Amino acid sequence: MKPFMPDLVYFEPDALKYPLGQELHEKFSALGTPVKITPSHNRITDLPGSTELEKYRIAKRTLVVGIRKTLKFEPSKPSAEYAIPLATGCMGHCHYCYLQTTLGNRPYIRVYVNLEEIFAQAQKYIDERAPEITRFEAACTSDPVGIEHLTGSLKKAIEFIATQPLGRLRFVTKFAHVDPLLDADHRGHTRFRFSVNADYVINQMEPATSPLSDRIEAAKKVAAAGYPLGFIIAPIMIFDGWEEQYASLIRRLAEALPPDLPDLTFELITHRYTATAKRIIEERYPKTKLAMNEEERKKKWGRYGRVKYVYPDEPMREIKEKIPAWLKASFPNAEISYIT
Ligand code: SF4
């Protein structure tokens, strides 16, 4: 799978005052990619496309280069204290992706060029929490590895956090294009995680992302580069043959990775959805194999009275027993950070 190249690029005029904005403008102009100007990265009103679905697909191939004005970072529990905003949006088409609901009608990919201001804000958060460690998650609203070959922002963030004794960075990706990050001076402050899943889920529900075999090869390179490594198995789904497929996924990881990785973590998240997500997913991916049948689910009330549909107790218990047991057998020294 080739690294992503946008079909259309918008710039905020002020973004051109920053070196990264200039660099991106020169790059896309030289490539002949159509370039437009927009007053705000939050309001792109003239995207091509005659139907909502067509506009959505075009938006997923549109890059918007802007300035991050809101420098208040969102919280990012349980895996970090704050979300560090390097980008918003993703070119992947994972049917279950929560960005479908959180980004609403702005699914285009926004990248922010005022990195110095973003890092200065991260520094403030680190200072406020001293002597505690402050962890930043860079993949809350996008997949930053998938656009790294265009911006180089993640490498800069990794090298900024490397200089912070009390700062840590983490992100997760479904893309295998890790080469630009392998020589980053990370000093062990960044946890590089890959999102992996059963073949059925990847093949049926994760179009426009790297195949599992490529993600595993990339994870090997990342481990060899000395990064603390992690895997997120999510969303874990129940389907015909789920047990064999998840067991086989864990075997493949164990065969590929060195047996004695010093710092390896797993995060496990079962599939859940809201009624709003279901409506949007069915509009955007009408043929999806993603099972969202309320009769086969249990209701769980979240914050603000929002209802999520999760697996009922019995299948949930099976997932929570079996997957950690397989992981412990294959990776006795790894940490299972959480299962939810
Ligand atoms: S790669 Fe991640 S962020 Fe991108 S569409 Fe898939 S789940 Fe969403």
Residues whose N, C-alpha, C, O or C-beta is under 5 A from the ligand:
A	BS01	SF4	C90 G92 H93 C94 C97 S142 D143 K174
